[in-house]
Amino acid sequence: MELKLGLPKGSMQDATFKLFEKAGWSIRVDSRSYQPVVDDPEISALLIRPQEIPRYLEDGIIDVGLTGKDWIEDNGADVHEVCELTYSKATRNAIRVVLAAGQDSPIEGPKDLAGKRIATEYVQLTERWLAAHGVKADVEFSWGACEVKVPVLADAIVVNTETGSSLRAHNLRIVDTLLTSTTRLVANHAAWADPEKRAKIEGLAMLLIGALNADSLRGLKMNVSREQIDAVVAQLPSLKRPTVSPLFGDSGFAVEIIIDEKEARDLIPRLKRAGAEGIVEYPLYKVVY
């Protein structure tokens, strides 16, 4: 069994490789190669622009791939969505596909686009959005760098944004949001129907989700005397049950709990004041629910 995996080339590549490494797969690729080496004999990988992954999935050239919901919608691809993987090139936030215009532009909504020129990589998505609003406009494909085209080469643009910083840097403002998008693990229908490939895909999804779950969590363990155990446990988050084990020689307890990363900075001092000792915070690699 060989699973053909499409990995996104470009801005998402490094974040994707790091996620796979945390999930348990090492991926190496030469800077001039489009065929990464995966340390799993059952997986062969290709680096493909995320815009093209839905089409190659639909055509059966690859079995499974990672791409954005935005590109699935733009292609109108008939694929099986396995799971959502909420990560992006810089943060764990979703991206937005937005209509943007100049700060001084009179464009305030879709109705103002009638007869205007719109530059975008999302041609089909934009045309369907305009049609839904009953608006006819000239939508032209742009090879990226859409921001520099307003106002000389285009009246407005449709682009994806994570933070909006690039739009602001080019004196543009967001007029409307067409779509909110996150990364998805998607398969073609034939691969999903194959029992061996489906089992491999489901295992892949489980570990990738587990790696993402672990990103925002931390483990805490500590030693607590018998006299202080109630005071220490009272400080722990009420929705999480700690593991409490007796120490050798009846000298107290070992307490362990999983918490949100941001809780640690306030919780650790409180635990110390309540009597906990030997407090250790440690990272997690996978959390599978």
N, C-alpha and C positions, 0 to 999 in steps of 0.2 A: 504494500500500500504506500503510495506517495501522494502527499497532499501538496498541491500547488498553491503557494501563498503569495499574495500581492501586498507588498509593503509600500507605504506612501513615500515617494521621493520628493525632496524639497524641504519646506520649512518644518514639516512634521517628522522628518526622518530621525533626527537625534532623539526627540522625545519618545518616539516609538521604539527605537532600539533600546533605550534605557528601561522602558516599561517591560519589554520582552526579557531583558536581563534580570530584572527583579522577579519576573514570573518564572524564571528558570532556564531561559534559552539564551545562548550566546550567539550573537550575529556579527559577522565580520564582512566588510566590503571594501574593495579597493576604490579609490576616488574616481577611477575611470571605468568602473564596472557597474553593470546593472543586475548582476547576479550575486547577491550576498550568500555567504556560506553560513549555514545554520548547523549547530552541533546536535542535530537530530536527523537520523537517516530517513525518517518518514516525512520530512518536510523539505521541499525545494522552493526557494524564494526568488522573486523578481522585484526589483525596484521600479515602480510605475507611478506616474503622476496621479495623484488622488482623483483628479478630474476624469481620468480614463478608466479607473478601476471598476466602476459599475458596468461599463460597457464590456470589458473583458470578462467579467463575471457572467454577465448575461449570455455572452457568446460561448462560454464554457472553456475559455483559454486558461483561466485560473479557477481554482475551486473555492477559495476563500480569500478575503482581503479586508484591509482597514481603509475606510474612507469616510468622508463627512456626509451627514444627512443632506447637506446642501447639494453635494454632487450627485447623490442618488436621485434627489428631486429634480435637479437640472437635466439629468439624462433620462428621467422617466423610466429608470431601469426596473425590470421585473426580477428581483432578487429576494433571497430569504434573509431577513435581518435576525442575526443570532443574538446580539446583545449590544447595549449602549456602553461605551467606554468614555467616561467624562474626563478627557484631558485634552490639552492643546499645546501649541509650541512654547508658550510662556507660563501658562497657569492651568488650573483645573476648571476654568470657566468655559461656558458655552460661547461660541462665536455667534454674531448676528450678521445676516445678509441684509444690507441696508441701502436705501436710496439716499444719496447725498448730493447736495448742491452748494454753490458758493454762498458765503455769508450774506452777500448783497443780492442774491438771486430772488426773483419773485415766486419761485416754485415753493409751494407750501403743502402740496399733496398730489396724489396721482392725477387728478383732473387738470392740473396745471402743466402736465407733460404732453398734452395733445400737440402733435406736430413738432415736438422737440427731438433732439438727438441725445441718445443715452449710450454711453460706452460701458461695456461690462464683459466679464468672462462668463456670466450666467445668462446667456442669450435666451435659452428656452424657458428658464424659470422667470425671467423678466417679462418675456412676451406673454406667458400665461397669466402673470400677475396683472399686467396691463389689460389683457382681455377680460379678466374678472371684474375690472373697474370700468370696462367699456371705453377704454382709451386707446387711440392709435398714435404710435410714436415710432421714430426711426431707431431701432436697437441695433447697434453694431458691435461686433466682437472686438475685444481689446486683449492684447497679449500682456496683460498686467499693467502696472504703473498707471492705473486709471486716474489717480488723483491729479496728475499733471495736465490732464486734458481739459479740465474745466478752468475758464469758460471758453477758451479759444476753439478747441476741437470738439467739445461736447457741452451740452447744457446741464447734464447731470450724469451721475455714474451709479451703478449698482455694484457694490463690493462687499467683501466680508471684513469684519473688524472684531478684534478681541478687546481692545482697550479704547479705541477711538483716537489714539494719539497721532496716527498718521494723517487722519482726516483733519484734525485740528492744526497740524503742522502745515497743511496746504490750504488753510483758511476755508475749510469746508464744514458744513453742518449736516447732521442727520435729519432727513425729512420724514422718513418712514422706515419701518422694519418689515421686510418681506418674509423672513424666516429666521428662527433660532435653531442653531445646528450644533450637534456634538459628533464625535467620532463614533462610528458603528463598525462592528465586526459583522460582515455579511458574506453569504455563501450563495453559490448558484444552486438551483433546485436539484440538479442531478447529483451533486456532491452531498447535499443534505439528505437525499433519499438513499445513499449508499451507507449501509450500517457501519462499516469500518471508518469511512471518512467522517461520518457524523459523530462517532464516538471520539475521534481525534479532535474535531472542531469543538465539541462540547467541553473536552478537557482543556483545550486551549482557552476557551472563553472563561472557564472556571478560574484558572490560574491568573489570567489577565485581570479579571475583576477582583480577585483576591489581592493582587499586587496594588491595585488602585485603592482598595479598602484600607490597606495597611498604611498608605501614604499619610493619612490624617490621624493615625492612631499611634499611641506609644504604650509600652508596657512599663509598669512600676512594680518593684518588689522591695520588701523591707523586712526587718526583724522588729518584733514588738514583744515587750514583756507581758506576762500574764496580767499584771496589774493595769497596764495601759491599753489593753486590746480593745475594750469597749470605746474608749475615747478616740482611738485611731480609726476604728471602723466607722464611727459616727462622722468622720470628716470625708469619707469616701463618697463619690457620686451615688445618689440614692437609687438610680436606675440600673446600676451595675453591681453585681454580686462578686465580692472578692473570693479568691481561693485562700483559705486559712489552713495551714498545716503545722502540727506541733514540731518544735525543734528537738534535736537529740538531747537527752538528759532532762527533759521536762523544764527547759530553761526559757520557755516562751513560745512564740509563734512566728512562722514565716508567712507573710501576707503578700499576695500578688493580684494585680488587677490591670485591665486594659482600659485606657482612658483616651479621650480626644487630646490631640497634641497641645492645643491651646490651654487645656485645663492644668497642665503640669506646672507651669510657672507660679500659679497661685496655690495649687494644692500641696506641693512639696514643702514649702515653709510651714503650712498648717499641720502637716503630718509630723514634721520634726518637733514642732511645739507641743503636739499632743503626745509625744513620747516615742515615735518611730525612730529606728536607728538603721544604719547601713542601707539607706535608701538608694536604689539604683533605677535610673530611667534608661530604657533601651529601645531601639527602633524595631519595627516589625517588617517582615518581608511579604507575608501573605496573610490575609484574614478571610477565610472562606466561611460564609454563613450557611 
